[in-house]
Amino acid sequence: MSYISSSVRPKFDVLSEGLKNQILARNVQICTIHDLIQVLEDIVKEGQE
C-alpha cells in the first residue's frame, strides 16, 4: 500500500487523477518532495521506453 506524507500531500493532490492512480499503484512510500519527484521521473522514463 502506498503512503503519501502529510507534508507532500498538497503537491500530490494537484496531480491529475490518472497520475495519482499510477503513483498509488506502485506501492511506494513518499515522505519528501524528492520521493515524489523520483516516482514521477520513473513514470516518465517508463513512458519513453
CYANA upper distance limits for C-alpha pairs under 8 A (distance plus 0.5 A):
  1 MET  CA     24 LEU  CA      8.03
  1 MET  CA     27 ASN  CA      5.29
  1 MET  CA     28 VAL  CA      7.67
  2 SER  CA     23 ILE  CA      8.49
  2 SER  CA     24 LEU  CA      5.91
  2 SER  CA     25 ALA  CA      7.89
  2 SER  CA     26 ARG  CA      7.49
  2 SER  CA     27 ASN  CA      4.64
  2 SER  CA     28 VAL  CA      5.17
  2 SER  CA     29 GLN  CA      6.15
  2 SER  CA     30 ILE  CA      8.26
  3 TYR  CA     24 LEU  CA      8.49
  3 TYR  CA     27 ASN  CA      8.07
  3 TYR  CA     28 VAL  CA      6.84
  3 TYR  CA     29 GLN  CA      5.24
  3 TYR  CA     30 ILE  CA      6.39
  3 TYR  CA     31 CYS  CA      8.24
  4 ILE  CA      8 VAL  CA      7.06
  4 ILE  CA      9 ARG  CA      6.58
  4 ILE  CA     12 PHE  CA      8.44
  4 ILE  CA     29 GLN  CA      6.85
  4 ILE  CA     30 ILE  CA      5.34
  4 ILE  CA     31 CYS  CA      6.72
  5 SER  CA      9 ARG  CA      6.51
  5 SER  CA     30 ILE  CA      6.69
  5 SER  CA     31 CYS  CA      5.48
  5 SER  CA     32 THR  CA      7.84
  6 SER  CA     10 PRO  CA      8.12
  7 SER  CA     31 CYS  CA      8.09
  7 SER  CA     32 THR  CA      7.80
  8 VAL  CA     12 PHE  CA      6.81
  8 VAL  CA     30 ILE  CA      8.05
  8 VAL  CA     31 CYS  CA      7.36
  8 VAL  CA     32 THR  CA      6.64
  8 VAL  CA     33 ILE  CA      6.46
  8 VAL  CA     36 LEU  CA      8.35
  9 ARG  CA     13 ASP  CA      6.42
 10 PRO  CA     14 VAL  CA      7.29
 11 LYS  CA     15 LEU  CA      7.77
 12 PHE  CA     20 LYS  CA      7.64
 12 PHE  CA     36 LEU  CA      8.38
 13 ASP  CA     20 LYS  CA      8.32
 15 LEU  CA     19 LEU  CA      6.82
 15 LEU  CA     20 LYS  CA      6.73
 16 SER  CA     20 LYS  CA      6.70
 17 GLU  CA     21 ASN  CA      6.59
 18 GLY  CA     22 GLN  CA      6.77
 19 LEU  CA     23 ILE  CA      6.76
 20 LYS  CA     24 LEU  CA      6.64
 21 ASN  CA     25 ALA  CA      6.53
 22 GLN  CA     26 ARG  CA      7.20
 23 ILE  CA     27 ASN  CA      8.07
 23 ILE  CA     28 VAL  CA      7.93
 23 ILE  CA     39 VAL  CA      7.53
 23 ILE  CA     40 LEU  CA      8.31
 24 LEU  CA     28 VAL  CA      7.54
 29 GLN  CA     35 ASP  CA      8.23
 30 ILE  CA     35 ASP  CA      5.68
 30 ILE  CA     36 LEU  CA      6.35
 31 CYS  CA     35 ASP  CA      6.89
 31 CYS  CA     36 LEU  CA      8.44
 32 THR  CA     36 LEU  CA      7.16
 33 ILE  CA     37 ILE  CA      6.70
 34 HIS  CA     38 GLN  CA      6.62
 35 ASP  CA     39 VAL  CA      6.88
 36 LEU  CA     40 LEU  CA      6.74
 37 ILE  CA     41 GLU  CA      6.58
 38 GLN  CA     42 ASP  CA      6.69
 39 VAL  CA     43 ILE  CA      6.80
 40 LEU  CA     44 VAL  CA      6.82
 41 GLU  CA     45 LYS  CA      6.67
 42 ASP  CA     46 GLU  CA      6.68
 43 ILE  CA     47 GLY  CA      6.71
 44 VAL  CA     48 GLN  CA      6.92
 45 LYS  CA     49 GLU  CA      7.10
